[in-house]
Amino acid sequence: MSGPATTDPDGRWPRQVYAVGTEPDPRFTFANERTFLAWIRTALGFLAAGVAIAAVAGLAGPVGLEVRVASVALIICGLACGVLAFRRWMINERAMRLGEPLPSSPMLLIVTAVVVGVALLAVVLAILA
């Protein structure tokens, strides 16, 4: 039989989050985790779209520069979303533990700019095709 569950924050990772402040309401922690998972789903969507564009375009013959640019932009955006999602989760969790306001994030603007840029490229390609 195992002993009672420990609530010692020193055993949890990442240390820069759990070693400070006090435990926030679990509902806020779970909401922060759901937001992190939503960003991870977004990252997976970008990665899948970037790979799919390259794969489908490759079936029709040589892949043009514009398709490569769109594909790479989506893949990089997916990578950035994944990395920044974890960073944002840590910053938000730490702020909640310290009773500080939640900081803003440039992720929304960056993701929007990439999506708009790729969409504009797709419109141009569709018109020229």
Residue pairs with C-beta under 8 A, 6 or more apart in sequence:
7 23
9 18
9 19
9 23
10 18
10 19
12 18
14 90
16 90
16 94
17 90
17 93
17 94
17 97
18 97
20 94
20 97
20 98
21 94
21 96
21 97
21 98
21 99
22 97
22 99
23 97
24 93
24 96
24 97
28 96
29 93
29 96
32 89
32 92
32 93
32 96
33 89
35 88
35 89
35 92
36 85
36 86
36 88
36 89
39 81
39 82
39 84
39 85
39 88
39 107
40 81
40 82
40 85
42 78
42 81
42 85
42 111
43 78
43 79
43 80
43 81
43 82
43 85
44 78
45 78
46 74
46 75
46 77
46 78
46 81
46 114
47 74
47 75
47 78
47 79
48 78
49 74
49 78
50 70
50 71
50 72
50 73
50 74
50 75
50 77
50 78
51 71
51 75
53 67
53 70
53 71
53 74
54 63
54 67
54 68
54 71
57 63
57 64
57 67
57 71
66 121
66 125
67 125
69 121
70 118
70 121
70 122
73 114
73 117
73 118
74 114
74 118
77 110
77 111
77 114
77 115
80 110
81 107
81 111
84 105
84 107
85 107
88 105
88 107
91 103
92 102
92 103
95 101
95 102
95 103
96 102
